[in-house]
């Protein structure tokens, strides 16, 4: 392309984003302190959420929080409306990212946070938006143009989101007195160490298992499914063996007369995918990702009996890739 200067474009973008970061640093005020206070006080985890580019940033921030001593996980804003909302508990805090603050996919999360009084922090450029109005604290993105001014693609704004999220993570790290020794504990052997961990190392134990007997009435099974927050409930036979599982899909398929059925009548027999505690975490992730079908939750089974449950977020938080 005649007259195109890639270096000049690169310098222009970096200069624009650098200036925006400087402005963001100047704009930081007491709302940042309040945000840190909320995250520090949370007895549960930090649920990071967003959609599109903001969703990618939210996933990165969840990993940053988790690796620096603040338990965190990512919730896809779209998937939240299809079962993942149950992963967010009343002792958690929510960090929601959206430049415009008017993302339809976030509406269920905002309503859920309000209903259960879960503290909500917004990273947005629009405090007056639906997200900003619903938030307990708004961390406002600096009023700076995107580096692609004519196209207006998310560039500067996502850089600011990442930087603000990193600032929160480091502030929490220092407030907790997180040391190099602690960091090593969270990174035993780096990526290799994570890949060598087993399902038994990462699974949630019997106390968190969503289980019902095959003859359990569906109203009771639904209560267990909701209480345990995994979006699934396992069904056991008379010997305590895992006979099947009930997911949102099973509920929809049996919607007519659902409450008159038993768990055994509604379940999908199997389930097709289970893992033993001794399996490598990396193998479990590969099994989850296999499109026949892909799943986000696996029952951990030993001698045909369920002994734990594993979510894909447990693997991602542990650094298994």
C-alpha positions in Angstrom: 0.0 0.0 0.0 1.6 3.2 -1.2 2.4 5.7 1.6 1.5 3.3 4.4 3.9 3.7 7.4 3.3 0.8 9.9 5.8 2.2 12.4 4.0 5.6 12.5 0.6 3.8 13.0 2.1 1.7 15.8 3.5 4.8 17.5 0.3 6.6 17.2 -1.7 3.8 18.8 0.8 3.4 21.7 0.9 7.1 22.3 -2.9 7.4 22.4 -3.2 4.5 24.8 -0.4 5.7 27.0 -2.0 9.1 27.2 -5.3 7.4 28.2 -3.6 5.4 30.9 -2.1 8.6 32.3 -5.5 10.2 32.4 -7.0 7.1 34.1 -4.4 7.3 36.8 -5.2 11.0 37.4 -8.9 10.2 37.5 -8.5 7.5 40.2 -10.3 8.6 43.4 -12.2 7.3 46.5 -14.4 5.0 44.3 -11.3 2.9 43.7 -10.8 2.6 47.5 -14.5 1.5 47.9 -14.0 -1.1 45.1 -11.0 -2.5 46.9 -12.9 -2.6 50.2 -15.7 -4.6 48.6 -13.4 -7.1 47.0 -11.4 -7.5 50.2 -14.5 -7.9 52.4 -16.0 -10.6 50.1 -15.9 -14.0 51.9 -16.5 -15.8 48.7 -15.0 -15.3 45.3 -14.8 -12.5 42.7 -17.0 -13.2 39.8 -15.7 -11.4 36.7 -18.1 -11.1 33.8 -18.6 -9.4 30.5 -19.4 -10.0 26.8 -17.3 -9.6 23.6 -14.0 -7.9 24.1 -15.0 -7.0 27.7 -15.6 -10.7 28.3 -12.1 -11.6 27.2 -10.7 -8.9 29.5 -12.9 -10.2 32.4 -11.5 -13.8 31.9 -8.0 -12.4 32.0 -8.7 -10.5 35.2 -10.2 -13.5 36.9 -7.0 -15.4 36.2 -4.9 -12.4 37.5 -7.0 -12.2 40.7 -6.7 -16.0 41.3 -3.0 -16.1 40.7 -2.4 -13.3 43.2 -4.3 -14.7 46.2 -7.9 -13.5 45.5 -10.2 -16.4 44.6 -11.9 -15.5 41.4 -13.6 -17.0 38.4 -15.1 -16.0 35.0 -18.8 -16.0 34.2 -19.8 -15.6 30.5 -22.6 -13.0 30.5 -24.6 -15.1 28.0 -24.1 -18.4 29.7 -25.2 -16.8 33.0 -28.8 -16.9 31.9 -28.5 -20.6 31.2 -27.4 -22.0 34.5 -24.1 -20.3 35.3 -25.8 -17.7 37.5 -26.0 -20.4 40.1 -22.2 -20.3 40.4 -22.4 -16.9 42.0 -23.0 -17.1 45.7 -24.2 -14.5 48.2 -20.8 -14.2 49.7 -19.2 -13.4 46.3 -18.6 -10.0 44.7 -19.2 -9.3 41.0 -16.9 -7.3 38.7 -18.8 -6.5 35.5 -17.1 -5.0 32.5 -18.8 -3.1 29.6 -17.8 0.1 28.0 -21.3 1.2 27.1 -23.0 -0.4 30.2 -26.0 -1.1 28.0 -25.3 -4.8 27.2 -28.5 -6.8 27.1 -26.7 -10.0 28.1 -25.8 -8.5 31.5 -29.4 -7.8 32.5 -29.9 -11.2 34.3 -26.7 -10.8 36.2 -27.7 -7.3 37.3 -31.1 -8.5 38.5 -29.5 -11.5 40.2 -27.1 -9.2 42.1 -29.9 -6.9 43.2 -32.1 -9.8 44.3 -29.5 -11.5 46.4 -27.7 -8.3 47.5 -24.4 -9.3 46.0 -22.1 -6.3 45.8 -21.5 -5.2 42.2 -18.5 -3.2 40.8 -18.8 -1.8 37.3 -15.9 -1.0 34.9 -17.7 1.2 32.4 -17.4 4.5 30.5 -21.0 5.3 31.2 -22.0 5.7 34.9 -25.5 6.6 33.9 -26.0 3.3 32.0 -28.0 0.3 33.2 -24.8 -1.2 34.5 -23.7 2.0 36.2 -27.1 2.5 37.8 -27.1 -1.0 39.2 -23.6 -1.0 40.5 -22.6 -0.3 44.1 -19.4 1.2 42.8 -18.6 2.5 39.3 -14.9 2.6 38.2 -15.3 5.0 35.2 -13.1 4.5 32.2 -11.2 7.7 31.2 -12.9 9.7 28.5 -10.4 8.9 25.8 -11.0 8.0 22.1 -10.3 4.5 20.8 -7.0 4.1 19.0 -9.1 3.3 15.8 -11.0 6.5 15.9 -12.8 6.0 12.5 -13.7 2.4 13.1 -14.2 2.8 16.9 -13.1 -0.8 17.6 -12.4 -1.5 21.3 -8.7 -0.8 21.7 -8.0 2.0 24.2 -11.1 1.1 26.3 -10.0 -2.5 26.7 -6.5 -1.4 27.6 -8.0 0.8 30.4 -10.2 -2.1 31.6 -7.1 -4.4 31.8 -5.1 -1.7 33.6 -7.9 -0.9 36.1 -8.4 -4.6 36.8 -4.6 -5.1 37.3 -4.7 -2.1 39.7 -7.4 -3.8 41.7 -5.6 -7.1 41.8 -2.3 -5.5 43.0 -4.1 -3.3 45.6 -5.7 -6.5 47.0 -2.4 -8.3 46.9 -0.7 -5.6 48.9 -3.6 -5.2 51.3 -3.5 -8.9 52.0 0.2 -8.9 52.5 0.6 -11.5 49.7 4.3 -12.4 49.5 6.6 -14.1 47.0 6.3 -17.2 49.1 2.5 -17.1 48.7 2.9 -16.6 44.9 5.1 -19.7 44.7 2.4 -21.7 46.5 -0.1 -20.7 43.9 2.4 -21.6 41.1 3.9 -24.9 42.1 6.1 -25.6 39.1 4.3 -23.1 36.8 2.4 -24.5 33.8 4.0 -27.9 34.1 3.0 -28.2 37.8 -0.6 -27.3 36.9 -0.7 -29.9 34.1 0.5 -32.6 36.5 -2.2 -32.0 39.0 -4.9 -34.6 39.3 -8.7 -34.4 39.3 -8.6 -35.3 43.0 -6.5 -32.3 43.7 -9.0 -29.9 42.1 -12.4 -31.5 42.6 -15.1 -30.4 45.1 -15.7 -33.2 47.6 -18.8 -35.0 48.8 -20.2 -32.1 50.8 -20.7 -30.1 47.5 -22.1 -33.0 45.4 -25.6 -32.4 44.0 -27.1 -35.9 44.4 -30.5 -37.4 44.6 -31.9 -40.9 44.6 -33.6 -42.1 41.4 -37.0 -42.1 43.1 -36.7 -38.5 44.4 -39.7 -36.3 43.4 -38.6 -33.6 40.9 -39.6 -30.7 43.2 -37.0 -32.0 45.7 -34.4 -32.6 43.0 -34.8 -29.0 41.7 -34.2 -27.7 45.2 -30.9 -29.7 45.4 -30.0 -28.6 41.9 -30.5 -24.9 42.9 -28.8 -25.2 46.3 -25.6 -26.8 45.0 -25.3 -24.2 42.2 -23.7 -26.5 39.6 -26.5 -26.4 37.1 -26.7 -30.2 37.3 -27.8 -32.9 39.7 -26.6 -36.5 39.8 -29.0 -39.4 40.2 -28.0 -42.5 42.1 -29.4 -46.0 42.2 -30.3 -48.1 45.2 -26.6 -49.0 45.7 -25.4 -45.4 45.5 -23.9 -45.8 42.0 -24.2 -42.9 39.6 -27.1 -43.9 37.3 -27.5 -40.6 35.4 -27.7 -36.8 35.6 -30.3 -34.0 35.1 -29.3 -30.9 33.3 -31.1 -27.8 32.1 -31.7 -29.6 28.8 -33.4 -32.5 30.6 -35.7 -30.1 32.4 -36.7 -28.5 29.1 -37.4 -31.8 27.5 -39.7 -32.8 30.3 -41.2 -29.4 31.0 -44.8 -30.8 30.5 -45.7 -32.4 33.8 -42.1 -32.0 35.1 -43.1 -31.7 38.8 -45.0 -34.9 38.7 -42.0 -36.9 37.6 -39.2 -38.5 39.6 -35.5 -37.8 39.1 -35.1 -41.2 37.5 -37.8 -40.4 34.9 -36.2 -37.1 33.9 -32.5 -38.0 34.0 -30.2 -38.8 31.1 -28.8 -42.2 31.8 -25.1 -42.5 32.2 -23.9 -39.8 32.3 -21.6 -40.4 29.3 -18.7 -38.5 30.7 -17.2 -39.1 34.2 -13.7 -39.1 35.5 -11.7 -40.8 38.2 -9.9 -38.9 41.0 -6.5 -40.2 39.7 -6.9 -38.8 36.2 -4.6 -35.9 35.2 -6.3 -32.6 35.2 -5.2 -31.9 31.6 -7.0 -35.1 30.5 -10.1 -34.0 32.2 -10.0 -30.7 30.4 -9.5 -32.5 27.1 -12.5 -34.6 27.9 -14.6 -31.6 28.7 -13.6 -29.9 25.4 -14.4 -33.0 23.3 -17.3 -31.9 21.1 -19.2 -35.2 21.5 -20.6 -33.4 23.5 -18.6 -30.7 25.3 -19.4 -30.2 28.9 -18.5 -27.8 31.7 -19.1 -30.1 34.7 -17.9 -33.6 35.4 -18.8 -36.0 38.1 -15.8 -37.7 39.7 -16.5 -41.4 40.2 -14.6 -44.1 42.0 -15.9 -47.7 42.1 -19.0 -46.5 40.2 -19.9 -44.1 43.1 -19.7 -40.3 42.9 -17.0 -38.9 45.2 -16.7 -35.3 43.8 -17.5 -32.8 41.1 -15.3 -30.8 38.8 -16.1 -27.6 36.9 -14.1 -26.3 33.9 -13.5 -23.1 36.0 -11.6 -25.2 38.6 -9.2 -26.3 35.8 -8.8 -22.8 34.4 -8.2 -21.3 37.8 -5.5 -23.9 38.4 -3.8 -23.0 35.2 -4.6 -26.2 33.3 -4.6 -25.3 29.6 
